Amino acid sequence: MSRLVLVTGAAGFIGSNLCDALLDQGYAVRAADNLSAGEMSNLVQAQGRPGFEFHHVDVSDPDVCNRLCEGVSAVLHQAALSSVPASVADPARAHRDTATTTLHLLAACRTRGVSRFLLAASAACYSERAVQPLREDAEIWPLSPYAAAKVASEQYVKAFVGMGVDGACLRYFNVYGPRHSAKSSYANVIPAFTRRILDGGKLSVFGDGSQTRDFVHVRDVVRANLLALHTKTPLGGVSLNIATGRRTALNDLISAIEARCERKAAVDHLPDRPGDFKHSLADVATARKLLGFEAQVSLEDGIATVVDWMKSSA
Ligand SMILES: NC(=O)c1ccc[n+]([C@@H]2O[C@H](COP(=O)([O-])OP(=O)(O)OC[C@H]3O[C@@H](n4cnc5c(N)ncnc54)[C@H](O)[C@@H]3O)[C@@H](O)[C@H]2O)c1
């Protein structure tokens, strides 16, 4: 079997961490990104390593997908318009970069005989009304074009199983770690808060900070992908929560970042933001059962990797 793996969205936060880990494991990596959000600086470690090739392409083009899938044994599809607010601003683009890309890559996998497809799916698919901790069979109700495009992508993964492309939908929860950019105006909470605390700025928190999230380190997300890649058991299009199964309140997150930065931050409490979930916590039993996956990185250790990376890349 070929040891060549295609990673889309490879210049992004999660994609670039995946490329490094795959190369460490002896895989050849074909990396593809249109650089709409990703940065080549994320790939400096990968570039020049034996077996690594980078393609500056758009994977919403079926011909591009067909070329990229030639000779590969698996596709790890990370490319997407990864921001919820950006998807609200431009729903058609969210659909193209997230769902259309999935469809064309799956069709190319079928043509080229690629047997494994792993989708970067999202916890954003779950309904606000779903019972916590969230099991994979909880109610699905996308609240944004981003979430809708991820749900559509999952359905395509399932549909293509019957057409010879085995795969899984890895529903990442709140992923954090090195290379998670704080630059975008849509920056996620951990990089945004870490940057502000390091710069001595004020934090803006919606509500009283008691809202909770399931923060999972990128190293664990990478490990979940490798387990799903290696398993001999057919995955059958299954959806799996990739998370820690632990809840962290925003206030506790801020304390953990402050402790690592050795600096306190002033906090502005704003009114609750309509549409924000109060809590999001995964039930992780299915990934444990099917993949033997268990998150290993503690919040303290994970925050340390973010702070150290930000200090070193400043
Ligand atoms: N970061 C999280 O917390 C999280 C949570 C759930 C799911 N996800 C999913 O994981 C994946 C990776 O997320 P991330 O945080 O690394 O995001 P990211 O924005 O850093 O990476 C996405 C990459 O895809 C590229 N891209 C977008 N459209 C493309 C296209 N049409 N052709 C080629 N490349 C394209 C971007 O340039 C970017 O480099 C995404 O699918 C995202 O939706 C992320």
The ligand as a Gaussian input file, in Angstrom:
#p B3LYP/6-31G(d) Opt

LIG

0 1
 N       -9.812000      24.790000      15.121000
 C      -10.900000      24.244000      15.661000
 O      -11.195000      24.429000      16.845000
 C      -11.787000      23.355000      14.824000
 C      -12.938000      22.776000      15.428000
 C      -13.753000      21.967000      14.655000
 C      -13.452000      21.707000      13.326000
 N      -12.358000      22.307000      12.770000
 C      -12.073000      22.042000      11.344000
 O      -10.743000      21.587000      11.213000
 C      -10.210000      22.017000       9.971000
 C       -8.900000      22.768000      10.186000
 O       -9.177000      23.891000      11.023000
 P       -8.078000      24.973000      11.369000
 O       -8.414000      25.508000      12.706000
 O       -6.733000      24.414000      11.112000
 O       -8.423000      26.092000      10.305000
 P       -7.464000      26.933000       9.345000
 O       -8.313000      28.041000       8.805000
 O       -6.202000      27.266000      10.050000
 O       -7.143000      25.897000       8.185000
 C       -7.975000      25.707000       7.074000
 C       -7.082000      25.780000       5.840000
 O       -7.848000      25.493000       4.663000
 C       -7.382000      26.328000       3.620000
 N       -8.453000      26.399000       2.620000
 C       -9.687000      26.943000       2.757000
 N      -10.393000      26.800000       1.628000
 C       -9.602000      26.123000       0.759000
 C       -9.771000      25.678000      -0.585000
 N      -10.922000      25.901000      -1.248000
 N       -8.737000      25.032000      -1.195000
 C       -7.575000      24.808000      -0.533000
 N       -7.355000      25.207000       0.743000
 C       -8.358000      25.867000       1.379000
 C       -7.044000      27.650000       4.309000
 O       -6.144000      28.445000       3.574000
 C       -6.455000      27.160000       5.621000
 O       -5.044000      27.007000       5.523000
 C      -11.272000      22.881000       9.302000
 O      -12.024000      22.064000       8.427000
 C      -12.138000      23.294000      10.482000
 O      -13.455000      23.604000      10.094000
 C      -11.514000      23.117000      13.477000

